[in-house]
Amino acid sequence: MDCDCPIDAELRSEISALLTPPSPAQVDKYLDEQIKSSNRHCYGIKIKQNGELGKGVYAELGFKEGELLLKDQMLVGLQHSSNKIDCLVCSFCFRFIGSVELQIGRRLYLQELGVSASQGCCQTDYSSEDDDLGDSGPSSSSCKEKVPLPKGFAESLMNGALKLPYSDKFPLPPAVPCHGGCGEAYYCSKLCAESDWDLSHSLLCTGEKSEAVSRGALVKFIQHANDTNDIFLLAAKAVSSSILKYRKLKVAHSEEQENKPNVSGIPYPSLLLEAWKPMSVGHKRRWWDCIALPFDVESSDEVAFRMQIRELAFMSLQLLKAAIFDEECKSLFSLDIYGHIIGMFELNNLDLVVASPVEDYFLYIDDLPYPEKKEAEEITRPFLDALGDDYSVCCQGTAFYPLQSCMNHSCSPNAKAFKREEDRDGQATIIALKPISKGEEVTISYVDEDLPFEERQALLADYGFKCRCPKCLEEEP
C-alpha cells in the first residue's frame, strides 16, 4: 500500500512550524494560564523546565499525605467504544447521566439483544428520563451465572415505568441529547452539550446539523476507528478542535481589522499556530515510532510492524480528511502531523475512569438494616442476578491532560492518580502519597512500581527512557 501523503511534501515548511516545539518561555506562559484557569484546582503547584527531563511539576506549598494536588480538566478525552455499552455518560465531562434505573435497564436491554463489546453500541433514545468488587460486593451477587429477567423488565427500567427502592438517594443529571441529532452523544447538561459542540463535536457529529464536509465519510471514519483503534477518534477531536479554534480566531481577527474579513481563502498562518498551541506544548513523537512492540511480534519483524501501523494511520487520516477537510487548515491533515498527535496521546495519556453509581446503589441496599434490606432485595435481587458478578462497570476511556502530562515518572512516586468519593467526572485527580515539601518535584509512576526492576525498566523503555530514581539505583544489578 502506498501511504505517502501529498500534503507532507506540499506543505513542509508549514508542517515544520507546527511541529517545532515552542520556546520555554511560551510553554511557561501557556501552562501558567492553565494553572490559573477557573476549571482547575491546582493552587500549590508550579511547572518548571527540568533539564534533560523536560518539564516537571513542583510543589509551591507543603502537602500532607492524601491531600489533593491537582484536578486537571482534559484537553481531549474519549470513552472507549466498547465501554459505551455498559455506561451511559456525558460525552463532554463523562459524568454518569439519566438514572440508576436507566443505567441498569439499558445494560440489561442490550444484554438481552445479544449486543457485545465487539459489536458496538446501538443507538437508543434516552432523553425521556474501576473496580472489580470481587467478594466485597453485595451478597446477592454471589451467583456466577446471569439469571435472565422476565421479558419487559429491562424496558420498564429504561422508560421509567419501574422505580427501584432508594434509587432517589442516587440522583443523576438527565440525559441531554446532542442537538445535532446524531443519537450517539448525550450530555449531563445543556452547558456540556454546547461546550462539546463548540470544541469539536460540531465537525464530528453524524446528525443532520453536523458541520462535517461529508457525514457519510465521517461514519466510515468512525467505523474504521471502532474496528481498529479508537485512539483515532481522540486524534480526530484534536484536529477538529484546532480547526474550530482557528475559525474563531479568524473571525475575531477580521473584526479587529475594521470588519474586513479575509475573503480570499488564504489562511492566516499565525492564527493556525495559535489554534494549535494546546497541542504544541505536549511531548510527542510519531505514533509508529514510539508505540511499544507487542509481545507477539518478534524483533525481526519490528520494521514491518511499524510500517503496518503507519499504513493504518494513513488509512484513518484519508477517511478523516474526506469527512472534515478544511483547505485553510490543510497542514493539519498531513500524515506527519496526524502521527505526532497520536504519538502524543500514546506517550502522555492517562486512563479516564469514573466510578459507576450502580455500584454505590447496590452496596447501599446491601448495607440496609433488616427488614428494610429484605424488602428492598425482593425487588433488586433479580436485576442484580441478571447483571451477574460484573454488575458494576466504571466508565473507562483515555484522555490527555495538559498539566498532569507534565509530571515525571518515579518508581518511588510521591503522588498518584486517584479518584475520591466526590470525584464523579473525567477530570484527572492527583493526590499526595506521602508528605511533599515545598520545592519538591511531584512525581507519579507510569507503570506498576511493585513490578520487579527488569520488568519496570522494560516497560519504561517504551516511553523512551531509563528510570534513575533512588529505588531503581538501589535495585539495579
C-alpha positions in Angstrom: 0.0 0.0 0.0 1.3 3.5 -0.9 0.9 5.6 2.1 2.9 8.7 1.0 0.9 11.8 1.9 1.0 14.5 -0.7 0.3 17.2 1.9 3.5 16.3 3.7 5.5 17.1 0.5 3.5 20.2 -0.4 3.5 21.9 3.0 6.8 21.0 4.5 7.5 24.5 6.0 4.0 24.8 7.5 4.2 21.3 9.0 7.7 22.0 10.4 6.4 25.2 12.0 3.6 23.2 13.7 5.9 20.5 14.9 8.6 22.9 16.2 8.4 22.9 20.0 7.5 26.3 21.4 10.2 28.2 23.4 10.4 27.5 27.1 9.0 31.0 27.8 6.0 30.3 25.6 5.4 26.9 27.3 5.7 28.5 30.8 3.2 31.2 29.8 0.7 28.7 28.5 1.0 26.3 31.4 0.7 29.2 33.9 -2.5 30.2 32.2 -3.8 26.6 32.6 -2.8 26.6 36.3 -4.8 29.8 36.9 -7.8 28.6 34.9 -11.0 28.6 36.9 -11.9 25.0 35.9 -8.8 23.5 37.5 -7.9 23.0 41.2 -4.1 23.5 41.4 -3.2 26.3 43.7 0.0 24.9 45.1 2.0 23.7 42.1 4.3 25.2 39.5 5.6 23.7 36.3 9.2 24.3 35.5 11.8 23.2 33.0 13.7 20.2 34.4 16.8 20.0 32.3 17.1 16.8 30.3 13.8 15.5 31.7 11.9 18.4 30.1 9.1 19.9 32.1 8.4 18.9 35.7 5.7 19.7 38.3 6.9 21.2 41.6 5.2 21.9 44.9 4.9 25.6 45.8 3.4 24.6 49.1 3.8 21.7 51.5 1.3 18.9 51.1 0.2 16.3 53.5 -0.3 12.6 52.7 -3.7 12.2 51.0 -4.1 15.9 50.2 -5.3 16.9 46.7 -2.6 18.3 44.5 -4.4 18.8 41.2 -7.7 18.4 39.5 -6.9 18.8 35.8 -9.5 19.3 33.1 -8.8 17.2 30.0 -7.8 18.8 26.7 -9.4 16.0 24.8 -10.9 12.8 26.2 -12.7 9.7 24.9 -14.8 6.9 26.4 -13.7 3.6 24.9 -16.2 2.4 22.3 -16.8 -0.9 23.9 -17.4 0.8 27.3 -20.4 2.7 25.9 -22.4 -0.5 26.1 -22.1 -0.7 29.9 -22.1 3.0 30.8 -24.1 6.0 29.6 -22.1 9.1 30.5 -21.8 12.7 29.4 -19.8 12.9 26.2 -18.0 16.0 27.5 -17.4 15.6 31.2 -18.0 11.8 31.5 -20.4 12.1 34.4 -23.0 9.3 34.6 -26.4 10.5 33.4 -30.0 9.5 33.4 -30.8 7.5 36.5 -29.8 4.3 38.3 -32.8 2.6 36.6 -31.7 3.8 33.2 -28.1 2.6 33.7 -29.2 -0.9 34.8 -32.1 -1.2 32.4 -30.1 -0.1 29.4 -27.3 -2.6 30.1 -29.8 -5.4 30.6 -31.7 -4.5 27.5 -28.5 -4.6 25.3 -27.6 -7.8 27.0 -31.0 -9.3 26.0 -30.4 -8.2 22.5 -27.0 -10.0 22.5 -25.0 -6.8 22.0 -21.4 -7.4 23.0 -18.4 -5.1 23.4 -17.1 -6.2 20.0 -20.4 -5.4 18.2 -20.6 -1.8 19.3 -23.5 0.1 20.9 -26.8 0.6 19.2 -28.5 4.0 19.1 -31.3 4.4 21.5 -33.2 7.5 22.7 -32.6 8.1 26.4 -33.7 11.7 26.6 -37.1 10.8 28.3 -35.7 10.3 31.5 -12.9 0.6 38.2 -13.2 -1.6 40.2 -14.0 -5.3 40.4 -15.5 -5.7 43.8 -15.0 -9.4 44.0 -16.0 -10.8 47.3 -16.6 -7.3 48.7 -19.7 -6.9 46.5 -23.3 -7.3 47.6 -24.2 -10.7 49.0 -26.9 -11.2 46.4 -24.4 -11.0 43.5 -22.8 -14.3 44.5 -24.4 -16.2 41.6 -21.8 -16.8 38.9 -24.4 -17.4 36.1 -26.5 -14.5 34.9 -30.2 -15.1 35.5 -32.4 -13.7 32.7 -35.2 -11.3 33.6 -38.8 -11.8 32.6 -39.5 -10.1 29.3 -40.2 -6.4 29.5 -38.5 -5.7 32.9 -35.4 -4.1 31.3 -37.6 -1.8 29.2 -39.6 -0.8 32.3 -36.4 0.3 34.0 -35.3 2.3 30.9 -38.5 4.1 30.3 -39.1 5.0 34.0 -42.2 2.8 34.4 -40.4 0.8 37.1 -38.6 2.5 40.0 -36.1 0.8 42.3 -36.3 1.3 46.0 -34.0 4.0 47.4 -32.8 5.0 43.9 -33.7 8.6 44.7 -30.7 8.7 47.0 -28.5 8.4 44.0 -29.8 11.2 41.7 -28.2 11.7 38.3 -28.5 14.6 35.8 -30.9 14.0 33.0 -29.6 12.7 29.6 -29.5 15.7 27.2 -29.2 14.5 23.6 -26.9 16.1 21.1 -28.8 18.9 19.3 -27.1 17.9 16.1 -29.3 14.8 16.0 -26.6 12.2 15.9 -28.3 10.0 18.5 -24.8 9.0 19.8 -23.7 11.8 22.1 -25.6 12.6 25.3 -24.7 15.1 28.0 -25.4 15.9 31.6 -26.4 19.5 30.8 -27.1 22.0 28.0 -23.8 23.7 29.0 -21.8 20.5 28.4 -23.6 19.9 25.1 -22.8 23.4 23.9 -19.2 23.2 25.1 -18.6 19.9 23.3 -20.3 21.2 20.1 -18.1 24.3 20.1 -14.9 22.5 21.0 -15.0 19.6 18.4 -18.4 17.8 18.1 -19.9 20.1 15.5 -17.4 18.7 13.0 -17.6 15.1 14.3 -21.4 14.8 14.7 -23.1 12.5 12.3 -26.5 14.1 12.7 -28.4 16.4 10.3 -26.9 19.6 11.8 -23.4 18.4 11.5 -20.8 20.8 10.0 -18.8 17.9 8.6 -17.9 18.1 4.9 -19.4 14.6 4.4 -21.4 12.8 7.0 -21.1 9.6 5.0 -17.3 9.7 5.1 -17.5 10.6 8.9 -19.5 7.4 9.5 -16.8 5.4 7.7 -14.0 7.1 9.7 -15.8 6.3 13.0 -16.4 2.7 12.0 -12.8 2.2 10.9 -11.7 3.6 14.3 -14.1 1.3 16.2 -12.8 -1.7 14.2 -9.1 -0.9 14.6 -8.1 1.6 17.4 -10.3 4.2 19.0 -7.3 6.4 19.6 -8.1 7.7 16.0 -11.3 9.2 17.5 -9.2 11.0 20.0 -6.9 12.3 17.3 -10.0 13.5 15.3 -11.1 15.5 18.3 -7.6 17.2 18.4 -7.8 18.0 14.7 -11.4 19.2 14.9 -10.8 21.4 17.9 -7.8 23.0 16.2 -9.9 23.8 13.1 -12.7 25.2 15.1 -10.4 27.4 17.2 -8.7 28.6 14.0 -12.1 29.7 12.6 -13.0 31.6 15.8 -9.6 33.3 15.8 -10.0 34.2 12.2 -13.4 35.8 12.8 -12.1 37.8 15.8 -9.1 38.9 13.7 -11.3 40.1 10.9 -13.4 42.1 13.3 -10.3 43.8 14.7 -9.3 44.7 11.1 -12.2 47.1 10.7 -14.6 44.4 9.7 -12.6 43.5 6.6 -12.8 39.7 6.5 -10.3 37.6 4.7 -12.4 36.6 1.7 -9.5 35.4 -0.4 -9.5 32.0 1.4 -5.8 32.4 2.1 -5.1 31.1 5.6 -3.6 33.1 8.4 -0.5 31.0 9.4 -0.1 32.8 12.7 -3.7 32.1 13.7 -3.3 28.4 12.9 -0.2 28.2 15.1 -2.2 29.9 17.8 -5.0 27.4 17.4 -2.5 24.6 17.5 -0.8 25.8 20.7 -2.5 23.4 23.1 -1.2 20.5 21.1 2.2 22.0 20.5 3.0 22.0 24.2 2.7 18.2 24.7 5.7 16.0 24.2 5.3 14.0 21.0 6.8 11.5 18.6 5.3 9.8 15.6 3.0 7.0 16.7 4.6 4.3 14.6 8.0 5.2 16.0 7.0 5.2 19.7 4.3 2.6 20.0 5.5 -0.4 22.1 6.3 -3.6 20.2 3.6 -6.1 21.1 4.7 -9.3 22.9 3.7 -11.5 20.0 5.8 -9.5 17.4 9.4 -10.7 17.0 12.1 -8.1 17.0 13.0 -9.3 13.5 9.5 -8.2 12.4 9.7 -4.8 14.0 10.2 -2.8 10.8 7.2 -4.5 9.1 5.1 -3.9 12.2 5.8 -0.2 12.3 5.1 0.1 8.6 1.7 -1.5 9.2 1.0 1.0 11.9 1.9 3.8 9.6 -0.4 2.4 6.9 -3.2 2.1 9.4 -2.8 5.7 10.4 -2.7 6.8 6.8 -6.0 5.0 6.1 -7.6 6.6 9.1 -6.3 10.0 8.0 -7.7 9.7 4.5 -11.2 8.9 5.9 -11.0 11.8 8.3 -9.8 14.1 5.5 -12.8 13.2 3.4 -15.1 13.9 6.4 -13.9 17.3 7.8 -11.2 18.7 5.5 -10.6 22.4 5.7 -8.4 24.0 3.0 -7.1 26.7 5.3 -6.1 24.1 7.8 -4.7 21.8 5.2 -1.4 21.1 7.1 -3.4 19.5 9.9 -4.2 16.7 7.5 -0.6 15.7 6.9 0.4 12.2 8.0 3.3 13.6 9.9 1.0 15.8 12.0 -1.5 13.0 12.5 1.2 10.6 13.5 2.6 13.1 16.1 -0.9 13.8 17.5 -1.5 10.1 18.1 2.1 9.7 19.4 1.5 12.4 21.9 -1.5 10.5 23.2 0.4 7.3 23.2 3.2 8.9 25.4 1.1 11.1 27.6 -2.4 9.8 28.0 -4.0 8.9 31.4 -6.7 6.4 31.9 -10.1 8.1 32.2 -12.0 6.4 35.0 -15.3 7.4 36.6 -17.0 5.2 39.2 -20.5 3.9 38.5 -23.4 4.9 40.7 -24.8 1.4 40.2 -22.0 0.1 42.4 -22.9 2.6 45.2 -26.6 1.8 44.8 -26.3 -2.0 45.3 -23.8 -1.5 48.2 -26.3 0.8 49.8 -29.0 -1.9 49.5 -26.6 -4.5 50.9 -25.9 -2.3 54.0 -29.5 -1.6 54.9 -30.7 -2.8 58.2 -33.2 -5.7 58.4 -36.1 -5.8 57.5 -35.6 -2.9 55.0 -32.8 -4.9 53.3 -35.0 -8.0 52.9 -37.9 -5.9 51.5 -35.6 -4.0 49.0 -33.8 -7.1 47.9 -37.1 -8.8 46.9 -37.1 -6.1 44.1 -33.5 -5.6 43.4 -32.2 -9.2 43.6 -33.5 -10.2 40.1 -31.7 -7.3 38.5 -28.5 -7.9 40.3 -28.6 -11.6 39.4 -29.3 -10.7 35.8 -26.3 -8.4 35.7 -24.0 -11.1 37.2 -20.7 -10.6 39.0 -19.7 -7.7 36.8 -22.8 -5.8 38.0 -21.0 -2.5 38.1 -18.6 -1.3 35.4 -17.0 2.1 35.6 -16.7 4.5 32.7 -13.4 3.8 31.1 -11.5 5.7 28.4 -8.4 7.7 27.7 -7.6 11.4 27.9 -4.8 14.0 27.6 -4.4 16.3 30.5 -2.2 19.4 29.9 -0.8 19.7 33.5 -0.8 16.0 34.6 1.1 15.2 31.4 4.0 17.3 32.7 4.5 15.1 35.7 7.7 13.0 35.5 8.0 9.3 36.5 9.5 7.8 39.5 9.4 4.1 40.7 9.0 5.6 44.2 6.5 8.3 43.4 5.1 10.8 45.9 1.8 11.2 44.2 -0.7 9.2 42.2 -3.9 9.5 40.1 -6.7 8.6 42.5 -10.5 9.3 42.3 -12.0 10.2 45.7 -15.7 9.7 46.6 -16.6 13.2 45.4 -14.8 12.9 42.1 -17.6 12.0 39.7 -16.4 13.3 36.3 -13.5 12.8 34.0 -11.0 15.3 35.5 -7.7 13.9 36.5 -7.3 13.9 40.2 -3.8 13.7 41.7 -3.3 13.2 45.4 -0.1 13.0 47.6 1.0 9.5 48.5 3.3 10.9 51.2 4.2 14.3 52.6 5.6 16.6 49.9 7.8 19.5 50.9 7.8 23.0 49.3 10.1 23.0 46.2 10.0 19.2 45.9 9.2 17.7 42.5 5.8 15.9 42.2 6.2 12.5 40.6 3.9 9.7 39.6 4.6 6.2 38.3 3.9 5.4 34.7 4.0 1.7 35.5 3.2 -0.6 38.4 6.1 0.3 40.8 5.7 -3.1 42.5 6.9 -5.0 39.5 10.5 -6.4 39.5 13.2 -4.0 38.4 13.8 -5.6 35.0 10.0 -5.5 34.1 9.7 -1.9 35.2 12.7 -0.9 33.1 11.4 -2.8 30.1 8.0 -1.0 30.3 9.6 2.4 30.7 11.8 1.8 27.7 8.6 2.1 25.7 8.4 5.7 26.9 12.0 6.2 25.7 13.9 6.5 29.0 15.5 4.5 31.8 14.4 5.3 35.3 17.2 6.6 37.6 15.2 7.2 40.7 16.7 6.2 44.1 14.7 3.0 44.2 16.0 1.9 40.8 19.6 2.8 41.5 19.3 0.7 44.7 17.8 -2.3 42.9 20.0 -2.1 39.7 22.1 -5.3 39.4 
